[in-house]
Structure formats: structure tokens, C-alpha cells
Amino acid sequence: MNSSRFPLGPALTYAALSTAIVSSLGMLLVPSISVEMNVPVSTAQWMLTINLLAGAIATPVMGRLSDGPHKKRLLVVALALILLGSVVAAVASNFTVFLIGRAIQGLTYGIVPVTIALARRYLEPAKVQSAISTLSVTVATGIGIGYPLTGIIAGTLNFRFAFWFAVLFVLTAIVVVVRVVPAGPDEQAPRQRFDFVGATFLSLGLGALLLGISEGPHWGWGSPAILLVLLAAATLLIFWVGAELRLEHPLINLRVLKHGEVLLANATAIGLGAALYIGLSVASLVAQAPAFTGYGLALPVFWAGFVMFPLSLGSFVANRLVRSLARRIPLAALLPVGAALMAAAGTVLWLVHSQLWEILLGMLVFGLGMGASYAAMPALIARSVAAQELGSSVSFNQVLRTVGSSFGTAVAAAIMASTATPDGRAGTAGITATFELAAVLCLAVCVALLSRTLLGRLSRSIAHKSV
């Protein structure tokens, strides 16, 4: 295998897809982990929290390092660590060891910015934008593929085989990257001192923030522990912003936020990330809940994973459409379109979610909207920032998606906990209210994006007439 027989673009997509599938080994496996590891379900959910916390810390660091000269080495080392984490999770004899493996697997969240930096550096200019769009939606594609695979493996064997499958998948990705991605340091990349101070403040601040958001429903939003964690997060992040603005070469160049398109992409990432994971978490719950709950579809884990497959299909189709439309319409116009589609999906799930086809339709439209939005975000950023800032800027967008996703999951859990039945299951009112929140949030993002577009056109028209 070489770069002439196996093109670089598909190789990078395969690497990103493999890690996206690894990151999907979570929500469906919580009940299995609870039984196998003999821990309560609330404790088993730490397999999601620890993975998210590690990803939030690793993503900005990997993003900045990908702007440097050793892009390929960074990608190979990260994949090797993800491989190690998958092995640890597969052979874990107790829950503590299992959590260590899941934490190491958190590096998966930082892979996409690295692959985007490699694509921009080594692909032909005409292929860069389409490659960036494809890489940016691999998260959605990975979820849509990973959930069914997880369900099949866990339903027929056990959870350990799901992690051994991840080992095999990541191992093949390492082979592809080693054989295809250009070797040696990138001579065009700047060699700058790494911002350890910024990395420390951001990592601790994000870790505290996501810990507070994730554990708020369990510890109590008004508890001293949560308030202390959130106060610490705010303090650390304020110190981080101050430190970044003083440095010439910070971990994340916050000055690029003055570009309207970068700010637009980042604000959209938070809102749609929250709405998406509200919809995903509740749809997964509805799929597996018993029929006597009044909303559950009572699907076994083998079939429950397939509920997410339309999400992958929709994001794939949307990405292909974006690639063909990008030359004809502004990328910024795709964001409100994507938000509108996600709002439509949220509305469908809010109003009708008692039948399997209704959930599948909602996931398909969610995928279409997410594919359009997520494909546009990194492309907007890449168009607005210098090449040496791409990795850190895209990674910051990824971090904001993660923060939004964590917030959305926590809010969904809080709503369902407040309406829980005496046996601890989510009530029908909670399910409906959570779907409603996802729809309203997507609609709010769509209205904000459309308003900005219309105001921009109006100001340009006024400026043109005045000239």
C-alpha cells in the first residue's frame, strides 16, 4: 500500500472514522457494564463521563500540536494510545481498570483536528475543502455505524468483544496511516514553544466544567460540591483567557474569534451540540425502554443500536450534497439550513415518538441537518484563519461541540430525573419535555443564524446604496 494506490484523503477519513466508532462504545453498553462489573447504573455512567473529560483535555492540546511539524507522528502516537485504551477496557478485571481504559480512549475526540490539519497541508488545494467537510462529519457517521455494531456484538457476545473489535479497527487505521501519510516533519510548519500554561489552565477548567455539568443531575445542582466545581471552572477559564491574550503563540488563538465566520461556527457548535445529544440520549432510551412505560419500544440491545443508523446515513448524504453545493452557495448559508433540518427533526420526535418509524425518521433528518452544519463549520474556520492556526482553531470548535453535548446530556438527565416514576424510570412527561427542549434549542439556533444572515445582507445593501 502506498499513497499512489491508496489516496491520502480516504486514509485520513478511515483513521477519523475508526476513532469515531470507538467513541460510540458508550451509551448502549452502560446496562451491560453495570451488570458485568457489579456496579450501579449511575456509577457505570462514569464510563461516559471519564471519556468525555479526557477528550475535552486532549482535544485542544492535540489541536495545537497538529499545527506543528510532527503531524504524522502525533496521529500515530494518538492512535497507538487509543489502541492501548481499548485493550485495557477489553481485559479490565474491575471497574477502576475499565475506567482507565475509557479515559485513554478519550483521545479519540482529538483525532479529527489532526486529520484536518494533515489534509490542509498535504492534499491538493482543489480537494482540501471537500476533505475537511468529510472529516468533520465522521463523528456523526461513526455514531451511526458504531451503535449498530455495538448492539450486534454486545447482543450476541458481551461487551468485551465490542472493545476487541475497537482494537482491531484502530490497529488497521494505524497501518493505513503509517503506510499512506507522508513521512518526516512538515518543513513548512512553524516551530514554536508549546503553551504549557494555557494547556494547564484550559485542561483543568474544561475538566471542572464538564465534571460539574455531567454530575449535576446526580450530586444535585445546588449542592456545595457542584457549586464549588463550577466556581473553580469559571476561575480557571478566566485565568486561561487572560493568559492566552497575553501570549504571541497561545494554545488557542482567541484573537481569531474576531472573524465573524469563526465566531459563527463556534456559537453554532455549542447550541447544536447540546440539541443533538439531547435527541440522541432520549432516542436511545426510548428504543430500549420496556413497553409498559407507555413510550418504550422494548428493543433488545442487538436491535437498539440500529436506531442510530439513519443518523449516519443522513450525515453521509448531507456531506455529499454540501460538497456539490459549496461552489454555488456560501458556506455560512448551510448553517441555518442545517439548524432548520435539526429543528424539524426535533419537532418530529417531540410530537410523535411512539413508533419505531417515527424515531428512525427523526434520526435521519437529524443526520441531514448535522451533516450540513458540521461540514460547514470547519470549512468556515479554515477559510478564515491562517494555516498555522487551523489545528488549534478547529480543535476549539470540537471542544465547544463537546461542551454543548455534555450540557445537553446533563440537562436531559435532569429533566427526566425530575419526572421519574417511583421505580426510577423516566416518565412520559419527561421524555416529551426533553424532546421539546431539543426542538426549541435547534429552532433558536436557526432563528439566530437566519437573523444574522438577513442583517448582514441588509447592512451590505445599505452600504452599497450609500456608495
Protein Blocks (a to p, Z undefined) as FASTA:
>chain_A
ZZklmcfklmmmmmmmmmmmmmmmmmlmmmmmmmmnopafklmmmmmmmmmmmmmmmmmm
mmmmmmmmklmlmmmmmmmmmmmmmmmmmmocbfklmmmmmmmmmmmmmmmmmmmmmmmm
mmcfklmmmmmmmmmmmmmmmmmmmmmmmmmmmmmmcmklmmmmmmmmmmmmmmmmmmmm
cghjdfkbccddddfklmmmmmmmmmmmmmmmmmmmmnopkbmklmmmmmmmmmmmmmmm
mmmmmpmbdfbdcklmmpmklmmmmmmmmmmmmmmmmmmmmmmmmmmpcfklopagoiaf
klmmmmmmmmmmmmmmmmmmmmmmmmmpcfklmmmmmmmmmmmmmmmmmmpocbfklmmm
mmmmmmmmmmmmmmmmmmmmmmmpcfklmmmmmmmmmmmmmmmmmmmmmmmmmmmmmmcc
fkopacfklmmmmmmmmmmmmmmmmmmmmmmmmmmmmmmmmmmmmZZ
